[in-house]
Amino acid sequence: MPNKEYFIEFEKFKIKVTQKKVKNIYLRINRKAEITITAPVFHNEKTISHFIRTKQEWLISKVQQITEEISEKETLCNKKNEQFYYLGKKYDIVFCDSEKRMINTVDNTVYFSGVNNDDTITIDKLKNQWYYSQAETIFSDILSVEFKKFQKYNLANPVLKIRKMRRRWGTCYHGKGNIILNLNLIKVPLECIRYVITHELTHLIAPNHGKQFYLLLSENMSEWKPLRAQLKTYNFVLEDV
């Protein structure tokens, strides 16, 4: 006997039923709060409806839970697109009609051109492209300046890489001489960026956070402690992955 598929209306739910070669009835709810039932071919619709009624309380509770989770995720996504930080400053967002997609900052406002305010995927893509272009220039310039302090240690010129990281502002590969900076670092003040870069340059000499590391860090950046404290106030932007 071929599989049979149909829908049952129950309360405010539309439940997809598939009858096929199985021994028991299975009720499933996916992450979109879509409800499906798989049932044996020999069960009739009355039997399946009775089964649904026995699960009514659990079904309503579970769908409500998933619906709330979906709503929370959508709200979080909207809040992310309401925030725009650049070099420690928060900007108001304005969307403009244009044939060309681009981002411009003027005073306290960032202008998104050529994108709808509800197109979160395109907005995120545009933001990341803009942030990356800014980060490439600013991070490279600061690294070039700060590295001059470390040439006395006979360090090779480090290779800079930029990517998103969930928990770190930066890291380095001591053996390879590579420094990796978090793209979200472009959202914090310039002095904090300078601190992170100096921190990672110091790690190229002293890989661990031991006495030598802090002596070298203090030698090349005496004000590192207040800058580290200031950077911690921006930890929330690390969540923008």
Secondary structure, DSSP 8 states (H G I E B T S, - for coil): ---EEEEEEETTEEEEEEEES-SS-EEEE-TT--EEEEEETT--HHHHHHHHHHTHHHHHHHHHHHHHHHHHHHHHHHHHHH--EETTEE-EEEEE--SS-EEEEETTEEEEESS-TT-HHHHHHHHHHHHHHHHHHHHHHHHHHHHGGGGGGT----EEEEE--SS-SEEEETTTTEEEEEGGGGGS-HHHHHHHHHHHHHHTT--SSSHHHHHHHHHH-TTHHHHHHHHHTTGGGGG--
